[in-house]
Amino acid sequence: MNKEEELLRKKSPVSIRNKKASFEYFFVDTYTAGIVLTGTEIKSIRLGKASLVDSFCYIHNGEIWVKGMNISPYFFGSYNNHEAKRDRKLLLNKREIHKLQEATKQVGFTIVPILVFIDDHGRAKMDIALAKGKKEFDKRQTMKEKEDRREMDRAMKHY
């Protein structure tokens, strides 16, 4: 077993979250989609070298794409390493894509990636959500609830 395989085995349970999304949006409906990747992209994801910050999904010609997802170039990659911020195709049923397309036509709705993970079969999957943007007072309320939960946890820790 070489160094490359050792690194992949150590970091196998991958879970890359978009923490900002839950603060910015209310999630109406969630879907799990496959991602079309190249060889070096899946290796980088297995090492946890990806980010969903400022990424979003859009529908074009009946296909759903994720834009702005950053997958760092693979360290052991050669001249055919991948581009870090290219658009990547997501795999969903036509029914689900049509449902999302109809929902995003309404004002205030968008599709945001929430989580990238590796399933039991070793394939990269992405959880996406149909989301509605939060207003400023909703964000303040979310921060207050989070702070209250943290204080309760601290108080319970001392007993």
KEKOL-622690 format. One record per atom (N, C-alpha, C, O): residue in three letters; atom name; x, z, y. Coordinates in pm, whole numbers. Layout:
> fiti/balo/c1/c3/c2
> ALA/CA/X/Z/Y
...
***
This chain:
> fiti/balo/c1/c3/c2
> MET/N/85/0/-118
> MET/CA/0/0/0
> MET/C/90/0/124
> MET/O/178/84/137
> ASN/N/67/-94/216
> ASN/CA/149/-100/335
> ASN/C/88/-16/448
> ASN/O/-21/39/433
> LYS/N/158/-8/561
> LYS/CA/113/73/675
> LYS/C/-23/29/726
> LYS/O/-107/113/763
> GLU/N/-45/-101/729
> GLU/CA/-171/-156/779
> GLU/C/-290/-103/697
> GLU/O/-389/-58/755
> GLU/N/-280/-108/565
> GLU/CA/-388/-62/479
> GLU/C/-408/89/491
> GLU/O/-521/136/483
> GLU/N/-300/164/509
> GLU/CA/-311/308/525
> GLU/C/-389/342/651
> GLU/O/-475/430/649
> LEU/N/-359/274/762
> LEU/CA/-432/297/887
> LEU/C/-580/268/870
> LEU/O/-664/343/919
> LEU/N/-613/158/802
> LEU/CA/-753/122/782
> LEU/C/-826/225/696
> LEU/O/-942/257/724
> ARG/N/-762/277/595
> ARG/CA/-826/375/506
> ARG/C/-849/508/577
> ARG/O/-951/573/553
> LYS/N/-757/550/661
> LYS/CA/-770/677/732
> LYS/C/-888/676/830
> LYS/O/-958/776/842
> LYS/N/-910/567/898
> LYS/CA/-1010/559/1003
> LYS/C/-1138/489/957
> LYS/O/-1210/433/1040
> SER/N/-1168/491/829
> SER/CA/-1281/417/775
> SER/C/-1418/455/834
> SER/O/-1492/365/872
> PRO/N/-1453/584/844
> PRO/CA/-1586/615/899
> PRO/C/-1587/594/1051
> PRO/O/-1550/684/1126
> VAL/N/-1628/477/1093
> VAL/CA/-1624/438/1234
> VAL/C/-1762/457/1297
> VAL/O/-1863/421/1238
> SER/N/-1763/513/1416
> SER/CA/-1886/527/1492
> SER/C/-1850/517/1640
> SER/O/-1802/614/1699
> ILE/N/-1874/401/1700
> ILE/CA/-1841/377/1840
> ILE/C/-1971/378/1918
> ILE/O/-2057/293/1899
> ARG/N/-1986/476/2008
> ARG/CA/-2111/498/2080
> ARG/C/-2104/448/2225
> ARG/O/-1997/440/2285
> ASN/N/-2220/415/2278
> ASN/CA/-2236/383/2418
> ASN/C/-2307/502/2482
> ASN/O/-2429/504/2493
> LYS/N/-2229/602/2523
> LYS/CA/-2285/727/2573
> LYS/C/-2361/707/2705
> LYS/O/-2457/779/2733
> LYS/N/-2318/612/2783
> LYS/CA/-2379/587/2913
> LYS/C/-2521/532/2900
> LYS/O/-2604/552/2989
> ALA/N/-2549/463/2790
> ALA/CA/-2679/399/2773
> ALA/C/-2793/500/2769
> ALA/O/-2898/475/2830
> SER/N/-2776/612/2700
> SER/CA/-2884/710/2692
> SER/C/-2908/779/2825
> SER/O/-3017/829/2851
> PHE/N/-2807/781/2910
> PHE/CA/-2823/838/3045
> PHE/C/-2895/740/3137
> PHE/O/-2973/781/3222
> GLU/N/-2868/611/3122
> GLU/CA/-2922/509/3212
> GLU/C/-3060/457/3172
> GLU/O/-3133/406/3257
> TYR/N/-3097/469/3042
> TYR/CA/-3219/404/2992
> TYR/C/-3301/496/2903
> TYR/O/-3249/589/2841
> PHE/N/-3433/468/2899
> PHE/CA/-3522/523/2797
> PHE/C/-3526/421/2685
> PHE/O/-3546/302/2711
> PHE/N/-3506/464/2560
> PHE/CA/-3509/373/2447
> PHE/C/-3652/361/2395
> PHE/O/-3713/461/2356
> VAL/N/-3706/239/2395
> VAL/CA/-3842/214/2349
> VAL/C/-3842/185/2200
> VAL/O/-3924/241/2127
> ASP/N/-3753/99/2155
> ASP/CA/-3747/57/2015
> ASP/C/-3602/28/1978
> ASP/O/-3527/-23/2061
> THR/N/-3563/60/1855
> THR/CA/-3425/34/1813
> THR/C/-3422/-58/1692
> THR/O/-3515/-60/1611
> TYR/N/-3314/-135/1681
> TYR/CA/-3292/-229/1573
> TYR/C/-3148/-218/1527
> TYR/O/-3060/-181/1604
> THR/N/-3123/-251/1400
> THR/CA/-2988/-259/1348
> THR/C/-2958/-405/1318
> THR/O/-3031/-471/1244
> ALA/N/-2850/-455/1378
> ALA/CA/-2813/-596/1364
> ALA/C/-2672/-609/1311
> ALA/O/-2587/-525/1338
> GLY/N/-2647/-715/1236
> GLY/CA/-2512/-748/1195
> GLY/C/-2439/-816/1309
> GLY/O/-2503/-868/1400
> ILE/N/-2307/-817/1304
> ILE/CA/-2227/-881/1409
> ILE/C/-2141/-989/1344
> ILE/O/-2081/-965/1239
> VAL/N/-2135/-1107/1405
> VAL/CA/-2049/-1213/1357
> VAL/C/-1911/-1191/1419
> VAL/O/-1894/-1199/1540
> LEU/N/-1812/-1162/1332
> LEU/CA/-1677/-1129/1378
> LEU/C/-1572/-1214/1308
> LEU/O/-1598/-1272/1203
> THR/N/-1453/-1220/1367
> THR/CA/-1340/-1282/1301
> THR/C/-1262/-1175/1225
> THR/O/-1295/-1057/1234
> GLY/N/-1160/-1214/1151
> GLY/CA/-1084/-1121/1068
> GLY/C/-1015/-1012/1146
> GLY/O/-1017/-896/1105
> THR/N/-952/-1047/1258
> THR/CA/-880/-946/1334
> THR/C/-976/-854/1410
> THR/O/-941/-739/1439
> GLU/N/-1096/-902/1442
> GLU/CA/-1194/-819/1512
> GLU/C/-1243/-706/1422
> GLU/O/-1252/-591/1466
> ILE/N/-1275/-736/1297
> ILE/CA/-1324/-633/1207
> ILE/C/-1215/-530/1179
> ILE/O/-1246/-411/1164
> LYS/N/-1091/-572/1173
> LYS/CA/-981/-478/1151
> LYS/C/-965/-385/1270
> LYS/O/-939/-266/1253
> SER/N/-980/-437/1392
> SER/CA/-972/-353/1511
> SER/C/-1088/-254/1516
> SER/O/-1069/-139/1554
> ILE/N/-1207/-298/1477
> ILE/CA/-1322/-207/1476
> ILE/C/-1301/-96/1375
> ILE/O/-1334/20/1402
> ARG/N/-1248/-129/1259
> ARG/CA/-1222/-26/1157
> ARG/C/-1120/77/1205
> ARG/O/-1120/191/1158
> LEU/N/-1034/37/1297
> LEU/CA/-939/130/1357
> LEU/C/-999/205/1476
> LEU/O/-935/292/1533
> GLY/N/-1123/170/1513
> GLY/CA/-1191/237/1624
> GLY/C/-1152/184/1760
> GLY/O/-1172/252/1861
> LYS/N/-1096/64/1766
> LYS/CA/-1046/6/1891
> LYS/C/-1150/-85/1956
> LYS/O/-1124/-203/1979
> ALA/N/-1269/-31/1984
> ALA/CA/-1374/-109/2048
> ALA/C/-1446/-22/2150
> ALA/O/-1442/101/2142
> SER/N/-1511/-86/2246
> SER/CA/-1583/-14/2350
> SER/C/-1712/-88/2385
> SER/O/-1714/-210/2392
> LEU/N/-1818/-12/2407
> LEU/CA/-1947/-70/2444
> LEU/C/-1981/-46/2591
> LEU/O/-2093/-74/2634
> VAL/N/-1886/5/2668
> VAL/CA/-1911/33/2809
> VAL/C/-1941/-98/2882
> VAL/O/-1869/-196/2866
> ASP/N/-2045/-98/2961
> ASP/CA/-2089/-214/3041
> ASP/C/-2127/-335/2957
> ASP/O/-2121/-448/3006
> SER/N/-2165/-316/2833
> SER/CA/-2208/-429/2751
> SER/C/-2360/-436/2748
> SER/O/-2429/-335/2766
> PHE/N/-2411/-555/2725
> PHE/CA/-2556/-576/2717
> PHE/C/-2583/-694/2625
> PHE/O/-2491/-769/2590
> CYS/N/-2708/-709/2585
> CYS/CA/-2747/-818/2496
> CYS/C/-2837/-915/2571
> CYS/O/-2912/-876/2661
> TYR/N/-2829/-1041/2533
> TYR/CA/-2918/-1142/2590
> TYR/C/-2957/-1241/2481
> TYR/O/-2889/-1254/2379
> ILE/N/-3067/-1311/2504
> ILE/CA/-3118/-1408/2407
> ILE/C/-3101/-1547/2465
> ILE/O/-3141/-1574/2578
> HIS/N/-3039/-1637/2384
> HIS/CA/-3014/-1774/2428
> HIS/C/-3040/-1866/2309
> HIS/O/-2980/-1849/2203
> ASN/N/-3128/-1962/2325
> ASN/CA/-3162/-2060/2220
> ASN/C/-3207/-1993/2089
> ASN/O/-3169/-2038/1981
> GLY/N/-3286/-1888/2100
> GLY/CA/-3337/-1822/1980
> GLY/C/-3235/-1738/1906
> GLY/O/-3261/-1697/1793
> GLU/N/-3121/-1711/1968
> GLU/CA/-3017/-1627/1908
> GLU/C/-2988/-1513/2004
> GLU/O/-2999/-1528/2125
> ILE/N/-2950/-1400/1948
> ILE/CA/-2919/-1284/2032
> ILE/C/-2768/-1264/2036
> ILE/O/-2701/-1270/1932
> TRP/N/-2715/-1240/2155
> TRP/CA/-2571/-1227/2177
> TRP/C/-2542/-1097/2250
> TRP/O/-2625/-1048/2327
> VAL/N/-2425/-1040/2225
> VAL/CA/-2379/-923/2298
> VAL/C/-2266/-968/2391
> VAL/O/-2173/-1036/2349
> LYS/N/-2277/-929/2518
> LYS/CA/-2179/-969/2619
> LYS/C/-2112/-843/2675
> LYS/O/-2178/-742/2699
> GLY/N/-1982/-850/2695
> GLY/CA/-1909/-740/2756
> GLY/C/-1857/-637/2657
> GLY/O/-1798/-537/2698
> MET/N/-1876/-660/2528
> MET/CA/-1822/-568/2427
> MET/C/-1672/-594/2416
> MET/O/-1629/-708/2394
> ASN/N/-1593/-490/2430
> ASN/CA/-1448/-504/2427
> ASN/C/-1395/-460/2292
> ASN/O/-1410/-344/2253
> ILE/N/-1333/-551/2219
> ILE/CA/-1262/-519/2095
> ILE/C/-1115/-550/2121
> ILE/O/-1078/-666/2139
> SER/N/-1034/-447/2121
> SER/CA/-891/-464/2151
> SER/C/-825/-557/2049
> SER/O/-862/-556/1932
> PRO/N/-727/-636/2093
> PRO/CA/-654/-721/1997
> PRO/C/-590/-637/1887
> PRO/O/-543/-526/1912
> TYR/N/-589/-690/1767
> TYR/CA/-536/-621/1651
> TYR/C/-385/-613/1660
> TYR/O/-318/-715/1682
> PHE/N/-330/-494/1643
> PHE/CA/-187/-471/1661
> PHE/C/-102/-556/1567
> PHE/O/2/-608/1607
> PHE/N/-146/-571/1441
> PHE/CA/-70/-647/1343
> PHE/C/-108/-795/1341
> PHE/O/-60/-871/1257
> GLY/N/-195/-837/1435
> GLY/CA/-239/-977/1440
> GLY/C/-127/-1069/1483
> GLY/O/-32/-1027/1548
> SER/N/-140/-1195/1447
> SER/CA/-37/-1292/1480
> SER/C/-86/-1380/1596
> SER/O/-162/-1334/1681
> TYR/N/-44/-1503/1597
> TYR/CA/-81/-1596/1704
> TYR/C/-231/-1622/1709
> TYR/O/-282/-1663/1813
> ASN/N/-302/-1601/1599
> ASN/CA/-446/-1628/1597
> ASN/C/-529/-1502/1618
> ASN/O/-638/-1490/1562
> ASN/N/-478/-1409/1699
> ASN/CA/-553/-1289/1734
> ASN/C/-674/-1327/1821
> ASN/O/-673/-1432/1885
> HIS/N/-775/-1244/1823
> HIS/CA/-901/-1276/1892
> HIS/C/-894/-1244/2041
> HIS/O/-806/-1172/2088
> GLU/N/-991/-1299/2115
> GLU/CA/-1007/-1270/2256
> GLU/C/-1085/-1140/2269
> GLU/O/-1184/-1122/2198
> ALA/N/-1043/-1049/2355
> ALA/CA/-1099/-913/2360
> ALA/C/-1245/-908/2404
> ALA/O/-1324/-834/2345
> LYS/N/-1284/-985/2506
> LYS/CA/-1419/-970/2563
> LYS/C/-1505/-1095/2546
> LYS/O/-1579/-1130/2639
> ARG/N/-1500/-1161/2434
> ARG/CA/-1583/-1279/2415
> ARG/C/-1725/-1238/2378
> ARG/O/-1748/-1125/2334
> ASP/N/-1821/-1331/2395
> ASP/CA/-1959/-1306/2353
> ASP/C/-1965/-1312/2200
> ASP/O/-1905/-1401/2138
> ARG/N/-2038/-1219/2140
> ARG/CA/-2048/-1214/1994
> ARG/C/-2194/-1223/1952
> ARG/O/-2282/-1160/2012
> LYS/N/-2218/-1302/1849
> LYS/CA/-2354/-1325/1800
> LYS/C/-2399/-1208/1714
> LYS/O/-2322/-1154/1635
> LEU/N/-2525/-1168/1731
> LEU/CA/-2585/-1064/1649
> LEU/C/-2681/-1128/1551
> LEU/O/-2742/-1231/1580
> LEU/N/-2695/-1067/1434
> LEU/CA/-2780/-1121/1329
> LEU/C/-2906/-1037/1314
> LEU/O/-2901/-923/1269
> LEU/N/-3019/-1094/1353
> LEU/CA/-3151/-1033/1339
> LEU/C/-3246/-1137/1282
> LEU/O/-3218/-1257/1285
> ASN/N/-3360/-1091/1231
> ASN/CA/-3464/-1184/1185
> ASN/C/-3526/-1255/1305
> ASN/O/-3525/-1202/1416
> LYS/N/-3578/-1375/1282
> LYS/CA/-3643/-1451/1390
> LYS/C/-3759/-1373/1449
> LYS/O/-3783/-1377/1570
> ARG/N/-3832/-1301/1363
> ARG/CA/-3945/-1221/1409
> ARG/C/-3899/-1115/1508
> ARG/O/-3961/-1095/1613
> GLU/N/-3789/-1047/1474
> GLU/CA/-3737/-941/1561
> GLU/C/-3685/-999/1693
> GLU/O/-3706/-941/1799
> ILE/N/-3617/-1112/1686
> ILE/CA/-3566/-1176/1808
> ILE/C/-3681/-1218/1898
> ILE/O/-3675/-1199/2019
> HIS/N/-3786/-1275/1839
> HIS/CA/-3903/-1317/1917
> HIS/C/-3970/-1197/1982
> HIS/O/-4011/-1204/2098
> LYS/N/-3981/-1087/1909
> LYS/CA/-4041/-965/1963
> LYS/C/-3960/-912/2082
> LYS/O/-4016/-871/2183
> LEU/N/-3827/-913/2068
> LEU/CA/-3740/-869/2177
> LEU/C/-3749/-962/2297
> LEU/O/-3749/-918/2412
> GLN/N/-3757/-1091/2271
> GLN/CA/-3765/-1189/2378
> GLN/C/-3893/-1169/2460
> GLN/O/-3889/-1174/2583
> GLU/N/-4005/-1146/2392
> GLU/CA/-4131/-1123/2462
> GLU/C/-4126/-993/2543
> GLU/O/-4178/-987/2655
> ALA/N/-4064/-890/2486
> ALA/CA/-4058/-760/2554
> ALA/C/-3969/-765/2678
> ALA/O/-3999/-701/2779
> THR/N/-3859/-842/2672
> THR/CA/-3768/-846/2787
> THR/C/-3823/-930/2902
> THR/O/-3767/-927/3012
> LYS/N/-3929/-1005/2878
> LYS/CA/-3992/-1079/2988
> LYS/C/-4063/-986/3085
> LYS/O/-4086/-1021/3201
> GLN/N/-4099/-866/3038
> GLN/CA/-4162/-767/3125
> GLN/C/-4057/-709/3219
> GLN/O/-3940/-697/3183
> VAL/N/-4099/-672/3339
> VAL/CA/-4008/-620/3440
> VAL/C/-3954/-484/3397
> VAL/O/-4030/-398/3353
> GLY/N/-3822/-465/3409
> GLY/CA/-3760/-336/3382
> GLY/C/-3708/-317/3242
> GLY/O/-3643/-216/3214
> PHE/N/-3734/-412/3151
> PHE/CA/-3687/-398/3014
> PHE/C/-3561/-481/2990
> PHE/O/-3546/-590/3045
> THR/N/-3472/-427/2909
> THR/CA/-3349/-495/2872
> THR/C/-3310/-455/2730
> THR/O/-3372/-367/2671
> ILE/N/-3208/-519/2677
> ILE/CA/-3157/-486/2544
> ILE/C/-3015/-434/2559
> ILE/O/-2929/-502/2614
> VAL/N/-2991/-311/2511
> VAL/CA/-2859/-251/2525
> VAL/C/-2804/-211/2387
> VAL/O/-2878/-163/2302
> PRO/N/-2674/-231/2365
> PRO/CA/-2611/-183/2242
> PRO/C/-2590/-32/2252
> PRO/O/-2549/20/2356
> ILE/N/-2618/38/2143
> ILE/CA/-2607/183/2140
> ILE/C/-2487/228/2058
> ILE/O/-2414/318/2097
> LEU/N/-2468/164/1941
> LEU/CA/-2372/214/1844
> LEU/C/-2316/100/1760
> LEU/O/-2391/10/1722
> VAL/N/-2188/103/1732
> VAL/CA/-2125/12/1636
> VAL/C/-2073/98/1522
> VAL/O/-2007/199/1545
> PHE/N/-2104/58/1399
> PHE/CA/-2061/136/1283
> PHE/C/-2031/42/1167
> PHE/O/-2066/-76/1170
> ILE/N/-1966/96/1065
> ILE/CA/-1936/23/942
> ILE/C/-2032/75/836
> ILE/O/-2037/195/811
> ASP/N/-2108/-14/771
> ASP/CA/-2204/29/669
> ASP/C/-2135/56/536
> ASP/O/-2013/45/525
> ASP/N/-2213/90/435
> ASP/CA/-2159/124/303
> ASP/C/-2086/9/236
> ASP/O/-1999/30/152
> HIS/N/-2122/-115/272
> HIS/CA/-2061/-233/212
> HIS/C/-1938/-282/290
> HIS/O/-1879/-384/254
> GLY/N/-1901/-210/397
> GLY/CA/-1783/-246/475
> GLY/C/-1809/-347/584
> GLY/O/-1715/-403/640
> ARG/N/-1937/-373/616
> ARG/CA/-1970/-469/721
> ARG/C/-1997/-397/853
> ARG/O/-2050/-285/854
> ALA/N/-1961/-461/962
> ALA/CA/-1985/-403/1095
> ALA/C/-2129/-428/1134
> ALA/O/-2180/-539/1122
> LYS/N/-2195/-324/1180
> LYS/CA/-2334/-331/1225
> LYS/C/-2342/-272/1365
> LYS/O/-2257/-194/1406
> MET/N/-2447/-311/1437
> MET/CA/-2469/-260/1571
> MET/C/-2613/-217/1585
> MET/O/-2705/-291/1549
> ASP/N/-2634/-96/1637
> ASP/CA/-2767/-52/1672
> ASP/C/-2792/-94/1816
> ASP/O/-2713/-63/1905
> ILE/N/-2901/-166/1837
> ILE/CA/-2939/-208/1972
> ILE/C/-3076/-150/2003
> ILE/O/-3152/-117/1912
> ALA/N/-3107/-137/2130
> ALA/CA/-3235/-78/2170
> ALA/C/-3300/-161/2279
> ALA/O/-3234/-211/2370
> LEU/N/-3431/-174/2267
> LEU/CA/-3511/-226/2377
> LEU/C/-3526/-108/2471
> LEU/O/-3578/-4/2432
> ALA/N/-3480/-123/2595
> ALA/CA/-3470/-8/2685
> ALA/C/-3534/-37/2819
> ALA/O/-3539/-151/2865
> LYS/N/-3584/70/2881
> LYS/CA/-3640/63/3016
> LYS/C/-3553/151/3104
> LYS/O/-3523/265/3069
> GLY/N/-3513/99/3219
> GLY/CA/-3423/171/3309
> GLY/C/-3485/297/3364
> GLY/O/-3605/302/3393
> LYS/N/-3402/401/3378
> LYS/CA/-3447/528/3434
> LYS/C/-3435/523/3586
> LYS/O/-3348/456/3642
> LYS/N/-3523/596/3651
> LYS/CA/-3515/614/3796
> LYS/C/-3418/729/3823
> LYS/O/-3375/798/3731
> GLU/N/-3385/750/3951
> GLU/CA/-3288/852/3988
> GLU/C/-3336/992/3949
> GLU/O/-3257/1073/3900
> PHE/N/-3465/1022/3969
> PHE/CA/-3515/1156/3936
> PHE/C/-3516/1178/3784
> PHE/O/-3502/1291/3739
> ASP/N/-3534/1071/3705
> ASP/CA/-3527/1085/3560
> ASP/C/-3385/1123/3516
> ASP/O/-3367/1203/3424
> LYS/N/-3286/1063/3582
> LYS/CA/-3147/1095/3549
> LYS/C/-3115/1239/3583
> LYS/O/-3045/1308/3508
> ARG/N/-3166/1286/3698
> ARG/CA/-3143/1426/3736
> ARG/C/-3208/1520/3635
> ARG/O/-3150/1622/3598
> GLN/N/-3328/1485/3589
> GLN/CA/-3399/1566/3490
> GLN/C/-3319/1571/3359
> GLN/O/-3309/1677/3297
> THR/N/-3264/1457/3317
> THR/CA/-3184/1452/3195
> THR/C/-3060/1542/3207
> THR/O/-3025/1613/3113
> MET/N/-2994/1538/3323
> MET/CA/-2877/1622/3344
> MET/C/-2915/1771/3341
> MET/O/-2841/1853/3286
> LYS/N/-3029/1805/3400
> LYS/CA/-3075/1944/3402
> LYS/C/-3105/1993/3260
> LYS/O/-3067/2104/3224
> GLU/N/-3172/1911/3181
> GLU/CA/-3203/1949/3042
> GLU/C/-3075/1968/2961
> GLU/O/-3065/2061/2881
> LYS/N/-2978/1880/2980
> LYS/CA/-2851/1889/2908
> LYS/C/-2778/2018/2946
> LYS/O/-2723/2086/2859
> GLU/N/-2779/2052/3075
> GLU/CA/-2714/2174/3122
> GLU/C/-2785/2298/3067
> GLU/O/-2719/2395/3029
> ASP/N/-2919/2297/3064
> ASP/CA/-2995/2410/3009
> ASP/C/-2964/2430/2861
> ASP/O/-2947/2543/2815
> ARG/N/-2958/2319/2785
> ARG/CA/-2924/2329/2643
> ARG/C/-2786/2389/2622
> ARG/O/-2765/2471/2532
> ARG/N/-2692/2348/2705
> ARG/CA/-2555/2398/2696
> ARG/C/-2551/2549/2724
> ARG/O/-2480/2623/2656
> GLU/N/-2627/2595/2827
> GLU/CA/-2632/2738/2859
> GLU/C/-2695/2818/2746
> GLU/O/-2648/2927/2714
> MET/N/-2801/2764/2685
> MET/CA/-2865/2835/2573
> MET/C/-2769/2846/2455
> MET/O/-2762/2950/2390
> ASP/N/-2694/2740/2428
> ASP/CA/-2597/2744/2319
> ASP/C/-2488/2848/2346
> ASP/O/-2445/2919/2254
> ARG/N/-2443/2856/2470
> ARG/CA/-2342/2956/2506
> ARG/C/-2397/3097/2488
> ARG/O/-2328/3184/2435
> ALA/N/-2521/3118/2531
> ALA/CA/-2583/3252/2521
> ALA/C/-2601/3290/2373
> ALA/O/-2579/3405/2337
> MET/N/-2641/3196/2289
> MET/CA/-2662/3224/2147
> MET/C/-2529/3248/2075
> MET/O/-2525/3317/1973
> LYS/N/-2421/3194/2126
> LYS/CA/-2290/3209/2063
> LYS/C/-2242/3354/2071
> LYS/O/-2173/3401/1981
> HIS/N/-2280/3425/2178
> HIS/CA/-2233/3562/2199
> HIS/C/-2313/3663/2117
> HIS/O/-2271/3779/2109
> TYR/N/-2422/3626/2058
> TYR/CA/-2503/3720/1978
> TYR/C/-2475/3707/1834
> TYR/O/-2534/3779/1753
***
